[in-house]
């Protein structure tokens, strides 16, 4: 069996990715819902998902696991360097 070391940072990064996907999916669902009650329910879920995402982002940033202020190209360079063990 391979030795897999999953860190807290790995878990948080995966949660952030999933959170972004959930927000995107809920946004699409809200924009396509024709039933007002369903639209309201989905909007409530979307607002909660956004709040949770901000909390997760703030926590990750406080631990220096996520730096939302980096420009996209700088983020790619940092991720590449980390994946190659250079940082």
C-alpha positions in Angstrom: 0.0 0.0 0.0 1.4 3.4 -0.9 2.4 5.8 1.8 0.0 8.8 1.5 0.5 11.8 3.7 -2.5 14.0 3.6 -2.0 17.2 5.5 -4.5 19.6 7.0 -3.6 22.0 4.2 -4.5 19.4 1.6 -7.9 18.9 3.2 -8.6 22.6 3.4 -7.5 23.1 -0.2 -9.9 20.4 -1.3 -12.7 21.8 0.8 -12.1 25.3 -0.8 -12.3 23.7 -4.3 -15.5 21.9 -3.4 -16.9 25.0 -1.8 -16.3 27.1 -5.0 -18.0 24.4 -7.0 -21.0 24.3 -4.7 -21.3 28.1 -4.9 -21.2 28.0 -8.7 -23.7 25.2 -8.9 -26.1 26.9 -6.5 -25.8 30.2 -8.5 -26.8 28.3 -11.7 -29.7 26.6 -9.9 -31.0 29.9 -8.5 -30.8 31.6 -11.9 -32.7 28.8 -13.6 -35.4 28.2 -10.9 -38.8 29.2 -12.0 -40.6 28.4 -8.7 -40.4 31.3 -6.3 -40.2 29.0 -3.2 -37.5 26.9 -4.7 -35.6 30.1 -5.7 -35.8 31.4 -2.2 -34.6 28.1 -0.7 -31.7 27.9 -3.1 -30.8 31.5 -2.4 -30.7 30.8 1.3 -28.4 27.8 0.6 -26.2 30.0 -1.6 -25.9 32.7 1.0 -24.9 30.1 3.6 -22.4 28.5 1.3 -20.8 31.9 0.6 -20.6 32.6 4.3 -19.0 29.2 5.0 -16.6 29.7 2.1 -15.5 33.1 3.5 -14.9 31.5 7.0 -12.9 28.7 5.4 -10.9 31.1 3.3 -10.2 33.3 6.3 -9.0 30.3 8.4 -6.8 29.0 5.5 -5.3 32.5 5.0 -4.6 32.8 8.7 -2.5 29.6 8.6 -0.8 30.7 5.4 -2.3 27.8 3.5 -4.1 30.1 1.1 -3.2 33.5 -0.2 -6.2 35.1 -2.0 -4.2 38.3 -2.6 -1.8 36.6 -5.1 -2.2 37.3 -8.7 -3.2 34.2 -10.7 0.2 33.7 -12.3 2.0 34.1 -9.0 -0.4 31.6 -7.4 0.4 29.1 -10.2 4.1 29.6 -9.6 3.7 29.2 -5.9 1.7 26.0 -6.3 4.2 24.6 -8.8 7.1 25.3 -6.4 5.3 23.8 -3.5 4.4 20.7 -5.5 8.1 20.3 -6.4 9.1 20.7 -2.8 11.0 23.9 -3.5 9.3 25.9 -0.7 
